[in-house]
C-alpha cells in the first residue's frame, strides 16, 4: 500500500508537472541539438575555415564534444544543490543558463570577423550549454518520477525523455525549413543564426511554465525527515549527497553508466553523424539527411511513452535489454540502407534505429530514479547519466567521423556501436529490477543513522 505522500497526485496536477518537465527538456535539448546540427553543417566553414572540409568537421565536432565534458560538472553541482534545496529551483537555473548560452551563440562573430577568438568563444558557450544540460536531465525526470505513482511511473517519467526527440524535431525542423527557403550562401552568411536567437523566446515560455509547478512531495518529505533527524541526533552531521552516493550507491552508478553506453552512442551516431555520412559517403544532400532525421524524430517521440508503459508491465530491464540488443543488431543494416542512396531507405534506417533507441531511453528515467535514495537521488541519477556521456555521446560523432576518414567505410563504425551495445547488455543484465519500488521508501543503509530513525518498512539499498 502506497503511503499518502507517494499516492498518485490529482490527474490534472500530474499533467501540469509532466508538461513543465517536457517543455523545459524540449527547450534544453533544442539548444543542445541545434549546436550539433550546426556543427555538422556550417560551423566548420564559419569557425574553422583554414582546415580542409573533413578536418574542419572534426574540429567542429570537437567543440561539440566539449559540451559533454562540462556535463559531469553540471551533474555534480546541480545534483548537490538539487538534493539539498529541491528540484524546482535548479531546473529554473538550468533553463536560464542553457537559453542564455544558445542565444549568445546566435550573436557570435565568426572567424572572418574576429579570428581565432571566434572558436574560443564558441567553445566557452558550448561549455555553458553542457554544464546546464548536465543538471537539467536529473531534475526534470525526478520531478515527474517523485510526483507520480509506482504503477505508471515508467509511462509518466518517460514523457520528459520525449524532450530529446522533441528538441531534435524542433531544431532539425527549423534548420530544414531555413535550408529549404534560403540559398546556401544566405544560410551560411546569416540564416544559421535564426534558430539560435529563437531560443530566447522559447526560454521565456519555459520559465513561465516551470515556475508554476510545485516541488516534489517525496523530496519535501525526505527533507522534513532529515531535519527531524538533525534535531534528534544533533551530533550526526548530514553527509554531502556525492559522498553518500559513492558510499551507498556506487554499484548503481556503475550500472547507470554502463546502461548509457549503447543508448548514448547509438543516438548521436544515428542523429548527428548521419548528417556527415549521408552527405559525404552516400551522396545525399544535407536537406535530404535533415528531412530523414526530422521524420524519424517524430516517430521517436511517439514510441517513447509506449516503451515507458511497457516497462510498467514487464519491467525496466527487459525493455532496456531489448533496445540494446536491437540497436547492436541493426547497425550493419542501418549503414547498408543508407549506402543505397535512396531517401526511403534512409528514412527506414533512421526510424528503426530510433525506435530501438527508444526502448532504452524510455525506461531510463524511472529505472535510474528507482536506484537511489531521495536525498541523493538527484546526484546519483545525474552522475550516473552524465559521467557516462563523456565516454559515450561526447566522442561518438568524433570517433565515427575519424573512423570514416581512416577506413573509408561504415564497418568499423558499426562495430563501435555493437561494442557499446555489449557493454550495456552486461550492465543492465547485472542490475536488479526496480519497477515495484516506492521512491519514498528507498533509504541507504547508513551506519551513522540509528535504525530507529528509519521507517520500519524502508527498502535498504
C-alpha positions as CSV (number, residue, x, y, z in Angstrom):
1,X,0.0,0.0,0.0
2,X,1.5,3.4,-1.1
3,X,1.7,6.0,1.6
4,X,-0.3,9.2,1.3
5,X,2.8,11.1,0.3
6,X,3.5,8.7,-2.6
7,X,-0.1,8.2,-3.7
8,X,-0.9,9.4,-7.2
9,X,-1.4,13.2,-7.3
10,X,-4.6,14.7,-8.8
11,X,-4.5,13.8,-12.6
12,X,-4.6,17.5,-13.7
13,X,-1.7,18.4,-11.4
14,X,0.4,15.5,-12.6
15,X,-0.3,16.5,-16.2
16,X,0.9,20.1,-15.4
17,X,4.1,18.7,-13.9
18,X,4.7,16.5,-16.9
19,X,4.1,19.4,-19.2
20,X,6.5,21.6,-17.3
21,X,9.3,19.0,-17.4
22,X,8.6,18.1,-21.0
23,X,8.6,21.7,-22.3
24,X,11.7,22.5,-20.3
25,X,13.6,19.5,-21.5
26,X,12.5,20.1,-25.1
27,X,13.9,23.6,-25.0
28,X,17.2,22.4,-23.4
29,X,17.6,19.6,-26.0
30,X,16.6,22.0,-28.8
31,X,19.5,24.2,-27.8
32,X,21.9,21.3,-27.4
33,X,21.0,19.5,-30.7
34,X,20.9,22.7,-32.6
35,X,24.6,23.1,-31.9
36,X,25.2,19.5,-33.1
37,X,23.4,20.0,-36.4
38,X,25.1,23.4,-37.0
39,X,28.5,21.7,-36.2
40,X,27.9,19.2,-39.0
41,X,26.5,21.8,-41.5
42,X,28.1,25.2,-41.1
43,X,30.5,25.7,-38.1
44,X,33.3,24.0,-39.9
45,X,33.1,26.8,-42.5
46,X,32.4,29.7,-40.2
47,X,34.8,28.9,-37.3
48,X,37.5,26.6,-38.8
49,X,37.8,27.9,-42.4
50,X,41.6,27.2,-42.7
51,X,41.1,23.4,-42.5
52,X,40.1,21.0,-45.3
53,X,36.4,20.0,-45.1
54,X,36.7,16.8,-43.2
55,X,39.3,18.1,-40.7
56,X,37.1,21.2,-40.3
57,X,34.1,18.9,-39.5
58,X,36.3,17.0,-37.0
59,X,37.3,20.3,-35.2
60,X,33.6,21.4,-35.3
61,X,32.6,18.1,-33.6
62,X,35.4,18.6,-31.1
63,X,33.7,21.8,-29.9
64,X,30.5,19.8,-29.9
65,X,32.2,17.2,-27.6
66,X,33.4,19.9,-25.2
67,X,29.8,20.4,-24.2
68,X,29.7,16.8,-22.9
69,X,32.8,17.4,-20.9
70,X,31.0,20.0,-18.9
71,X,28.0,17.8,-18.2
72,X,29.6,15.8,-15.3
73,X,30.4,19.1,-13.6
74,X,26.8,20.2,-14.1
75,X,25.6,16.9,-12.7
76,X,27.8,17.3,-9.6
77,X,26.8,21.0,-8.9
78,X,23.1,20.7,-9.8
79,X,22.8,17.3,-8.1
80,X,24.3,18.6,-4.9
81,X,22.1,21.6,-4.6
82,X,19.1,19.8,-6.1
83,X,19.3,17.2,-3.2
84,X,19.8,20.0,-0.7
85,X,17.4,22.7,-1.9
86,X,14.9,20.9,-4.2
87,X,14.4,20.1,-7.8
88,X,12.4,23.1,-9.0
89,X,14.9,25.9,-8.2
90,X,17.7,24.1,-10.0
91,X,15.5,23.4,-13.1
92,X,14.8,27.1,-13.4
93,X,18.5,27.9,-13.3
94,X,19.5,25.3,-15.8
95,X,16.9,26.6,-18.3
96,X,18.3,30.2,-17.9
97,X,21.9,29.1,-18.4
98,X,21.1,27.0,-21.5
99,X,18.9,29.5,-23.2
100,X,21.3,32.4,-22.5
101,X,24.3,30.5,-24.0
102,X,22.3,29.5,-27.1
103,X,21.1,33.0,-27.7
104,X,24.6,34.3,-27.3
105,X,25.9,31.8,-30.0
106,X,23.4,33.4,-32.4
107,X,25.1,36.7,-31.8
108,X,28.7,35.4,-32.0
109,X,31.1,36.9,-34.6
110,X,32.7,34.3,-36.9
111,X,36.4,33.6,-37.7
112,X,36.2,36.1,-40.6
113,X,35.4,38.9,-38.2
114,X,37.5,38.3,-35.0
115,X,39.8,35.5,-36.0
116,X,40.8,32.7,-33.5
117,X,38.7,34.4,-30.8
118,X,35.6,33.1,-32.5
119,X,36.1,29.4,-31.9
120,X,37.3,30.1,-28.4
121,X,34.1,32.0,-27.6
122,X,32.1,29.3,-29.3
123,X,33.8,26.7,-27.1
124,X,33.1,28.7,-23.9
125,X,29.4,29.0,-24.7
126,X,29.3,25.3,-25.5
127,X,30.7,24.6,-22.1
128,X,27.9,26.6,-20.5
129,X,25.4,24.6,-22.5
130,X,26.9,21.3,-21.3
131,X,27.0,22.5,-17.7
132,X,23.3,23.4,-17.8
133,X,22.2,20.2,-19.5
134,X,24.2,18.1,-17.0
135,X,21.9,19.5,-14.3
136,X,18.7,19.6,-16.3
137,X,18.1,15.9,-17.0
138,X,18.2,14.6,-13.5
139,X,15.9,17.3,-12.1
140,X,13.3,17.0,-14.9
141,X,12.9,13.2,-14.7
142,X,12.9,13.3,-10.8
143,X,10.2,16.0,-10.7
144,X,7.9,13.7,-12.6
145,X,9.0,10.4,-11.0
146,X,8.6,11.7,-7.5
147,X,5.1,13.1,-8.2
148,X,3.7,10.0,-9.9
149,X,2.7,6.6,-8.6
150,X,4.8,3.4,-8.9
151,X,2.2,1.6,-11.0
152,X,2.6,4.0,-14.0
153,X,6.0,5.6,-13.2
154,X,7.6,4.3,-16.3
155,X,5.0,5.9,-18.5
156,X,4.8,9.3,-16.8
157,X,8.6,9.5,-16.3
158,X,9.2,8.7,-20.0
159,X,7.5,12.0,-21.0
160,X,10.4,14.2,-20.1
161,X,12.5,11.8,-22.2
162,X,10.4,12.8,-25.2
163,X,12.0,16.2,-24.8
164,X,15.1,14.8,-26.6
165,X,13.3,13.8,-29.8
166,X,11.0,16.9,-29.5
167,X,14.1,19.1,-29.2
168,X,15.7,17.3,-32.1
169,X,12.5,17.6,-34.1
170,X,12.3,21.3,-33.4
171,X,16.0,22.0,-34.1
172,X,16.1,19.9,-37.2
173,X,12.8,21.3,-38.4
174,X,13.9,24.9,-38.1
175,X,17.2,24.1,-39.8
176,X,15.4,22.1,-42.6
177,X,13.0,25.0,-43.2
178,X,15.8,27.5,-43.4
179,X,17.9,25.4,-45.7
180,X,14.9,24.9,-47.9
181,X,13.9,28.6,-48.3
182,X,17.4,30.2,-48.2
183,X,20.3,29.8,-50.6
184,X,23.4,28.1,-49.3
185,X,25.2,31.4,-49.2
186,X,22.4,33.2,-47.3
187,X,22.2,30.3,-44.8
188,X,25.9,30.3,-44.2
189,X,26.0,34.1,-44.0
190,X,23.2,34.8,-41.6
191,X,20.4,32.2,-41.7
192,X,22.1,29.9,-39.3
193,X,21.7,32.5,-36.5
194,X,17.9,32.5,-36.6
195,X,17.4,29.1,-34.7
196,X,19.8,30.2,-32.0
197,X,18.2,33.5,-31.4
198,X,14.8,31.8,-31.4
199,X,15.9,30.1,-28.1
200,X,15.4,33.4,-26.3
201,X,11.6,33.3,-26.9
202,X,11.4,29.6,-26.0
203,X,13.1,30.2,-22.7
204,X,10.6,32.8,-21.7
205,X,7.8,30.3,-22.3
206,X,9.6,27.5,-20.5
207,X,10.3,29.7,-17.4
208,X,6.6,30.7,-17.2
209,X,5.5,27.1,-17.1
210,X,8.2,25.8,-14.8
211,X,7.7,28.5,-12.2
212,X,4.0,27.4,-11.9
213,X,4.7,23.8,-10.6
214,X,5.2,22.6,-7.0
215,X,8.3,21.0,-5.5
216,X,8.4,17.2,-5.4
217,X,6.4,15.9,-2.4
218,X,8.8,13.0,-1.9
219,X,11.7,15.4,-1.7
220,X,9.8,17.6,0.8
221,X,9.0,14.5,3.0
222,X,12.7,13.4,2.9
223,X,13.9,16.9,3.7
224,X,11.5,17.1,6.7
225,X,12.7,13.7,7.9
226,X,16.3,14.8,7.6
227,X,15.6,17.9,9.6
228,X,13.9,15.8,12.3
229,X,17.0,13.5,12.5
230,X,19.2,16.5,12.9
231,X,17.2,17.6,15.9
232,X,17.1,14.2,17.4
233,X,20.7,13.4,16.8
234,X,22.4,16.8,16.9
235,X,25.9,15.3,16.8
236,X,25.4,13.5,13.5
237,X,26.1,15.7,10.6
238,X,24.4,15.0,7.3
239,X,26.8,13.8,4.6
240,X,27.2,15.5,1.3
241,X,25.0,13.9,-1.4
242,X,28.0,13.0,-3.5
243,X,29.7,11.2,-0.6
244,X,26.6,9.3,0.2
245,X,26.1,8.3,-3.4
246,X,29.6,7.0,-3.7
247,X,29.3,5.2,-0.3
248,X,25.9,3.6,-0.7
249,X,25.1,3.5,-4.4
250,X,28.4,3.1,-6.3
251,X,27.2,-0.1,-7.9
252,X,24.1,1.7,-9.1
253,X,26.2,4.5,-10.5
254,X,28.3,2.0,-12.5
255,X,25.1,0.2,-13.8
256,X,23.7,3.6,-14.9
257,X,26.9,4.4,-16.7
258,X,27.0,1.1,-18.4
259,X,23.4,1.4,-19.4
260,X,24.1,4.7,-21.0
261,X,26.8,3.4,-23.4
262,X,24.7,1.9,-26.2
263,X,21.9,4.4,-25.7
264,X,24.1,7.5,-25.9
265,X,26.5,6.4,-28.6
266,X,23.8,5.0,-30.9
267,X,21.7,8.1,-30.6
268,X,24.5,10.5,-31.7
269,X,25.6,8.2,-34.5
270,X,22.0,8.0,-35.8
271,X,21.1,11.7,-35.5
272,X,24.4,13.7,-35.6
273,X,26.9,11.7,-37.5
274,X,24.3,10.7,-40.1
275,X,24.4,14.3,-41.4
276,X,28.1,13.7,-42.3
277,X,27.8,10.1,-43.5
278,X,24.8,10.6,-45.7
279,X,26.2,13.7,-47.4
280,X,29.9,12.6,-47.8
281,X,29.6,8.8,-48.4
282,X,26.1,8.2,-49.7
283,X,25.9,11.3,-51.9
284,X,22.7,12.6,-50.4
285,X,22.0,16.3,-49.9
286,X,22.1,17.9,-46.5
287,X,18.4,18.7,-46.9
288,X,17.6,15.1,-47.5
289,X,19.5,14.0,-44.4
290,X,17.8,16.6,-42.3
291,X,14.4,15.6,-43.5
292,X,15.1,11.9,-42.6
293,X,16.1,12.8,-39.1
294,X,13.1,15.1,-38.9
295,X,10.6,12.3,-39.8
296,X,12.4,9.7,-37.6
297,X,12.4,12.1,-34.6
298,X,8.6,12.4,-34.9
299,X,8.3,8.6,-34.7
300,X,10.8,8.5,-31.8
301,X,8.7,11.0,-29.9
302,X,5.6,8.8,-30.4
303,X,7.1,5.5,-29.3
304,X,8.9,6.6,-26.1
305,X,5.8,6.7,-23.9
306,X,4.7,3.4,-25.3
307,X,8.0,1.8,-24.3
308,X,7.7,3.5,-20.9
309,X,4.2,2.0,-20.4
310,X,5.6,-1.4,-21.4
311,X,8.3,-1.1,-18.8
312,X,5.5,-0.7,-16.2
313,X,4.0,-4.0,-17.3
314,X,7.1,-6.3,-17.8
315,X,9.9,-4.4,-16.1
316,X,12.6,-1.8,-16.8
317,X,15.3,-4.4,-17.6
318,X,13.6,-6.5,-20.3
319,X,12.6,-3.3,-22.3
320,X,16.1,-1.8,-21.9
321,X,17.8,-5.1,-22.9
322,X,15.5,-5.3,-26.0
323,X,16.7,-1.9,-27.1
324,X,20.4,-2.6,-26.5
325,X,20.4,-5.9,-28.4
326,X,18.2,-4.4,-31.2
327,X,20.5,-1.4,-31.8
328,X,23.5,-3.6,-31.9
329,X,21.9,-5.9,-34.5
330,X,20.6,-3.0,-36.6
331,X,23.9,-1.2,-37.2
332,X,25.0,-3.2,-40.3
333,X,21.6,-3.0,-42.0
334,X,21.5,0.7,-40.9
335,X,24.5,1.7,-42.9
336,X,23.7,-0.7,-45.8
337,X,20.3,1.1,-46.3
338,X,21.9,4.5,-46.3
339,X,24.6,3.4,-48.8
340,X,21.8,2.7,-51.4
341,X,21.3,6.5,-51.7
342,X,17.6,6.1,-51.5
343,X,15.6,8.6,-49.4
344,X,13.1,5.9,-48.5
345,X,15.8,3.6,-47.2
346,X,17.5,6.4,-45.4
347,X,14.2,7.1,-43.5
348,X,13.7,3.4,-42.7
349,X,17.3,3.2,-41.4
350,X,16.9,6.1,-39.0
351,X,13.3,5.3,-37.9
352,X,14.2,1.7,-36.9
353,X,17.3,2.9,-35.2
354,X,15.5,5.5,-33.1
355,X,12.6,3.1,-32.3
356,X,15.1,0.7,-30.8
357,X,16.9,3.5,-29.1
358,X,13.6,4.5,-27.5
359,X,13.4,1.1,-25.8
360,X,16.5,2.1,-23.8
361,X,15.7,5.8,-23.4
362,X,12.1,5.4,-22.3
363,X,12.5,3.3,-19.1
364,X,15.8,5.0,-18.3
365,X,14.2,7.9,-16.3
366,X,12.2,5.6,-14.0
367,X,15.0,3.0,-13.9
368,X,17.7,5.4,-12.7
369,X,15.3,7.2,-10.3
370,X,14.4,4.0,-8.6
371,X,18.0,3.1,-7.9
372,X,18.8,5.9,-5.5
373,X,17.5,7.2,-2.1
374,X,15.6,10.5,-2.2
375,X,18.2,12.8,-0.6
376,X,20.9,11.6,-3.0
377,X,18.7,10.8,-6.0
378,X,19.4,14.0,-8.0
379,X,23.1,13.4,-7.5
380,X,23.1,9.7,-8.2
381,X,20.9,9.7,-11.3
382,X,22.8,12.8,-12.7
383,X,26.2,11.4,-12.0
384,X,25.5,8.0,-13.5
385,X,23.9,9.5,-16.6
386,X,26.2,12.5,-17.3
387,X,29.6,10.9,-16.4
388,X,28.8,8.2,-19.0
389,X,28.1,10.8,-21.6
390,X,31.8,11.9,-21.6
391,X,32.8,8.5,-22.7
392,X,29.7,7.8,-24.8
393,X,27.9,10.6,-26.5
394,X,30.7,13.2,-26.4
395,X,33.2,11.4,-28.7
396,X,30.7,9.4,-30.7
397,X,30.4,11.7,-33.7
398,X,34.1,12.5,-33.5
399,X,35.1,8.8,-33.4
400,X,32.7,7.9,-36.1
401,X,34.0,10.7,-38.4
402,X,37.6,9.7,-37.7
403,X,36.8,6.0,-38.4
404,X,35.2,7.1,-41.7
405,X,38.2,9.2,-42.6
406,X,40.7,6.4,-41.8
407,X,38.8,3.4,-43.3
408,X,36.5,5.0,-45.9
409,X,33.6,2.7,-45.0
410,X,31.0,2.1,-42.3
411,X,32.2,-1.3,-40.9
412,X,34.3,0.0,-38.1
413,X,31.6,2.5,-37.1
414,X,29.0,-0.4,-36.9
415,X,31.4,-2.4,-34.8
416,X,31.9,0.6,-32.5
417,X,28.2,0.8,-31.8
418,X,28.0,-3.0,-31.3
419,X,30.7,-2.9,-28.7
420,X,28.8,-0.3,-26.8
421,X,25.7,-2.5,-27.0
422,X,27.6,-5.4,-25.5
423,X,28.7,-3.2,-22.5
424,X,25.1,-2.1,-22.0
425,X,23.7,-5.6,-22.1
426,X,26.2,-6.6,-19.4
427,X,25.5,-3.6,-17.2
428,X,21.7,-4.0,-17.3
429,X,21.9,-7.7,-17.1
430,X,23.7,-7.4,-13.7
431,X,21.2,-4.8,-12.4
432,X,18.2,-5.5,-10.2
433,X,14.6,-4.9,-11.4
434,X,13.3,-1.7,-9.8
435,X,9.7,-1.2,-11.1
436,X,8.0,-2.1,-7.8
437,X,10.0,0.2,-5.6
438,X,8.3,3.0,-3.7
439,X,10.6,6.1,-4.1
440,X,9.7,7.3,-0.6
441,X,10.9,4.0,1.0
442,X,14.3,3.8,-0.6
443,X,16.8,4.6,2.1
444,X,20.6,4.0,2.3
445,X,22.0,1.6,4.9
446,X,23.8,4.4,6.8
447,X,25.7,3.2,9.8
448,X,25.6,6.7,11.2
449,X,21.9,6.7,11.3
450,X,20.2,4.7,14.1
451,X,17.9,2.0,12.9
452,X,15.1,3.5,14.9
453,X,15.3,6.7,12.8
454,X,14.4,4.9,9.6
455,X,10.9,3.7,8.7
456,X,10.4,0.1,9.6
457,X,9.4,-0.9,6.0
458,X,12.2,1.1,4.3
459,X,13.8,-0.6,1.3
460,X,17.6,-0.6,2.0
461,X,19.9,-0.3,-0.9
